[in-house]
Amino acid sequence: MNLKACLKGTALAMVVALPAMAQDNAVTVVLSEELDLVDPCMSSRSNIGRVVLQNIAETVTEMVPGQGLQPRLATEWEDMGGGTWRFHLREGVTFHDGSAFDAEDVAHSIARTTGDKIVCEIGAKYFGGMELTTNVVDANTIDITANPAQPILPLLMSTMTVVPAETAVDSFVSTPVGTGPYTFDEYNVGQNIKLSANPNYWGDQPAVQSANYVFRSDSAVRAAMVQTGEADIAPNIALQDATSDAMDYSYPNSETVYLRVDHNIAPLNDVRVRKALNLAVDREAFVGTILANGTLLATGMTPPSTIGYNTDLTHYAYDPEQAKALLAEAKADGVDVDQEITLIGRTGNFGNVLETMEALTAMFQDAGFNMKLEMYEVAEWENFYSKPFAEDRGPQMVQAQHDNANGDPVFSMYFKYACDGLQSGVCDEKIDSMIADATASVGAEREAKWKDLFAYIHEENVTDVFLFHMVGFSRVGERLDFEPTIKTNSELQLAQISFK
C-alpha cells in the first residue's frame, strides 16, 4: 500500500472510532477552514460566509439561484431617480439581543461597512468607487443614494448584512448579532462553533434547530465523517473523495480560480512576462485528473452565468517554448527575468489545492521561471491578498478562488482591478474608466461594456493568470433533505436543510 492510501485509511479508522453524535434536529457541518473572523461585514469571504451569512446576519435583499432578486429584510424597493432607491423594510423583526430592527440599523450597517474605521470586505469589494448616503424616512423606510448612480443598487444590497445600530464602528465583533434564523452561541477556537435556532425569528422556524461546525483540513477525513455519521454535511470535498452515488453531489459552482499578478514589481510589470506565465500553464492537464470533469478553463474573473461573459475569448494555449522565447526577449531588453518569484497559495481553499499549486509551480519552472511556492492558512494568506501590500515584498503571485453567484460583474471588477481596489494588483486608467462606464450602464449596453472589459484584461493588459471555473463536490448525509447549489461553497443556509 502506498503512503497516501495508508494515511487515508488511518484517517478513516480514526473517524470510525468516534461515536456518532447526531440528534434528530441537529446537524454537524465539517468545514475545510477555520474562521479567523466572525463579523458579518466580512461574510463575503467564503470561510466566514458559510457560517454567518443568512444564518446569523441577513441582507437587505437576497439573490436566490433560479429565482433572481428576492426580498429579505426589505420587502420591496423603488427607483426614486437621481441615484436614490427607496427600500421598504420588514416590520416586526427583532435582533438576537431583543432590540427592534428598523431603518436606523440599516443606515448604521451601511455606514459601518463602507466606512474607514475598519476594513469590511463587503464594503471594499462591492461598494468601492462609490459613495452611499442614507436618509431614514421612517422606522420602516429608508432611502439609499449611490454616487455615481447604481442602476442595480437593489442587487448590490443583497450583499449588505445588517447589524444593530449599537454595533461598534471601529472594531470587529467576536459574537455576531443579527436578525437571522440562528443565534451565535459559542466559538471554541480550534475546535468548533455552535449555533441554535432563534425562537423569535420573523420567518418560519427551521427544521434544523442547532448546528455544530467543526474543522478538518483533510478532505478524506471530511468525507469519512459524513460517511460514518460523525458529520451531516461536508460542503467541500476533493474529487477523489467523491465516491458515493448516494451522498455526493457535483455542481458547477460560482468560483473562479486564478493567480493575481502584482504589476507593481519587476519582472511582473512587463506584459511579455505576464503572457509567458499564461503560456506556461497546461490548464487542460488538470481537468479529469486532480480537478473534476466539467471544470471550465477560465478567460475572466467571473463564471459564464454573469452578464457580459465574453464567449469570444479562448484560454492561452500551453506553449512553454513560446513562454521561454518571451522571457528571452524581455531579458534582452534588460528585464530581470531571473529573479525569484513567490507563488502564494491558500491552504484548504478547494479540494486538491496543494496538488494544483505544486503542479503549477513545476510548470512555471519548466518554462524558465525562478518560482517558489509558499502555502498559508487563510488569516496569513489574507495579508498577501488584500491591501495594504507589504512595502518590502518581492515579485509575487497570489492564488485565489473568487465567488460571484450574483449574475453581474459589478460584484467582482472594482475590487479586483481598479487602481484603488482592495485586491487589485494593477493600476490602469483605461481599466478604471471601463469599470465606471459599465457600472453606470444598463441592459444591452451594460453587457457589451463588460464584455469589452473582459477582452481588454485578458488580451491586451494580460492582467492575471486565469485558470478554472470550478466544479464543487459536497457530501450530504442520507438523513438530510438538501441539495447543494451554485452558492454552497460560500453560503450554506441551515434553514434550507430539512430531514427525510
Residue, then its C-alpha position, 0 to 999 in steps of 0.5 A: m500500500n502506498l503512503k497516501a492510501c495508508l494515511k487515508g485509511t488511518a484517517l478513516a479508522m480514526v473517524v470510525a472510532l468516534p461515536a456518532m453524535a447526531q440528534d434528530n434536529a441537529v446537524t454537524v457541518v465539517l468545514s475545510e477552514e477555520l474562521d479567523l473572523v466572525d463579523p458579518c461585514m466580512s461574510s463575503r469571504s467564503n470561510i466566514g460566509r458559510v457560517v454567518l451569512q443568512n444564518i446569523a446576519e441577513t441582507v437587505t435583499e437576497m439573490v436566490p439561484g433560479q429565482g433572481l432578486q428576492p426580498r429579505l429584510a426589505t420587502e420591496w424597493e423603488d427607483m426614486g431617480g437621481g441615484t436614490w432607491r427607496f427600500h421598504l423594510r420588514e416590520g416586526v423583526t427583532f435582533h438576537d439581543g431583543s432590540a427592534f430592527d428598523a431603518e436606523d440599523v440599516a443606515h448604521s450597517i451601511a455606514r459601518t461597512t463602507g466606512d474607514k474605521i475598519v476594513c469590511e470586505i463587503g464594503a471594499k469589494y462591492f461598494g468601492g468607487m462609490e459613495l452611499t448616503t442614507n436618509v431614514v424616512d421612517a422606522n420602516t423606510i429608508d432611502i439609499t443614494a449611490n454616487p455615481a448612480q447604481p442602476i442595480l443598487p437593489l442587487l448590490m444590497s443583497t450583499m449588505t448584512v445588517v447589524p444593530a445600530e449599537t454595533a461598534v464602528d471601529s472594531f470587529v465583533s467576536t459574537p455576531v448579532g443579527t436578525g437571522p434564523y440562528t443565534f451565535d452561541e459559542y466559538n471554541v477556537g480550534q475546535n468548533i462553533k455552535l449555533s441554535a435556532n432563534p425562537n423569535y425569528w420573523g420567518d418560519q422556524p427551521a427544521v434544523q434547530s442547532a448546528n455544530y461546525v467543526f474543522r478538518s483540513d483533510s478532505a478524506v477525513r471530511a468525507a469519512m465523517v459524513q460517511t460514518g455519521e460523525a458529520d451531516i454535511a461536508p460542503n467541500i470535498a476533493l474529487q477523489d473523495a467523491t465516491s458515493d452515488a448516494m451522498d455526493y453531489s457535483y455542481p458547477n459552482s460560482e468560483t473562479v480560480y486564478l493567480r493575481v499578478d502584482h504589476n507593481i514589481a519587476p519582472l511582473n510589470d512587463v506584459r511579455v512576462r505576464k503572457a509567458l506565465n499564461l503560456a506556461v500553464d497546461r490548464e487542460a492537464f488538470v481537468g479529469t485528473i486532480l480537478a473534476n470533469g466539467t471544470l471550465l478553463a477560465t478567460g475572466m474573473t467571473p463564471p459564464s452565468t454573469i452578464g457580459y461573459n465574453t464567449d469570444l475569448t479562448h484560454y492561452a494555449y500551453d506553449p512553454e517554448q513560446a513562454k521561454a522565447l518571451l522571457a528571452e526577449a524581455k531579458a534582452d531588453g534588460v528585464d530581470v527575468d531571473q529573479e525569484i518569484t513567490l507563488i502564494g497559495r491558500t491552504g484548504n481553499f478547494g479540494n486538491v489545492l496543494e496538488t494544483m499549486e505544486a503542479l503549477t509551480a513545476m510548470f512555471q519552472d519548466a518554462g524558465f521561471n525562478m518560482k517558489l511556492e509558499m502555502y498559508e492558512v487563510a488569516e496569513w494568506e489574507n495579508f498577501y491578498s488584500k491591501p495594504f501590500a507589504e512595502d518590502r515584498g518581492p515579485q509575487m503571485v497570489q492564488a485565489q478562488h473568487d465567488n460571484a453567484n450574483g449574475d453581474p460583474v459589478f460584484s467582482m471588477y472594482f475590487k479586483y482591478a481598479c487602481d484603488g481596489l482592495q485586491s487589485g494588483v494593477c493600476d490602469e486608467k483605461i481599466d478604471s474608466m471601463i469599470a465606471d462606464a459599465t457600472a453606470s450602464v444598463g441592459a444591452e449596453r451594460e453587457a457589451k461594456w463588460k464584455d469589452l472589459f473582459a477582452y481588454i484584461h485578458e488580451e491586451n493588459v494580460t492582467d492575471v493568470f486565469l485558470f478554472h471555473m470550478v466544479g464543487f463536490s459536497r457530501v450530504g448525509e442520507r438523513l438530510d433533505f438538501e441539495p447543494t447549489i451554485k452558492t454552497n461553497s460560500e453560503l450554506q443556509l441551515a434553514q434550507i436543510s430539512f430531514k427525510 
